Amino acid sequence: MASPDARNLLLLDEQTCFALYAASRAVTDVYRPLLAELDLTYPQYLVMLVLWERDNQPVKQIGAALHLDYGTVSPLLKRLETRGLVQRRRQADDERSVVVSLTPEGIAMRERAEAIPPAIGCALGLDEEDRRTLMDLLRRVTTSARNTSSEGDH
């Protein structure tokens, strides 16, 4: 007969992956109405954050910052370009490399977006110390999981 602890191993509420998944969904749901005011999806918002932090970036660097592949980033950029928020251009010295930059409309949107982080902070109910602790833990989890995943690729 299995020990009481072994029976608990497969309880949904004991799954770290489910706790992360549920938290991610809940936080994304909090973002949704805030981003609707900007007419952005959450992934588009993440791209804009990367460009607001540092404009004129190659697609490859944007993908690396967001941990997304080219095939995922490219359609996001295309939609943002159609909206007039970014422009894509090929590098003169390397035709394979596409650089993305903010348009004046994309730059102007930054000011409107500045209200989002405080609203999220309030919705999460964390003080600054708890928020920093959570960020550190999540980064450790991400790094560890990526390292474990890449070890399994061999």
Secondary structure, DSSP 4 states (H G I P E B T S, - for coil): ---HHHHHTT-GGG-HHHHHHHHHHHHHHHHHHHHHTTT--HHHHHHHHHHHHS-SEEHHHHHHHHT--HHHHHHHHHHHHHTTSEEEEE-SS-TT-EEEEE-HHHHHHHHHHTTHHHHHHHHHT--HHHHHHHHHHHHHHHHHHHHHHHHHT-
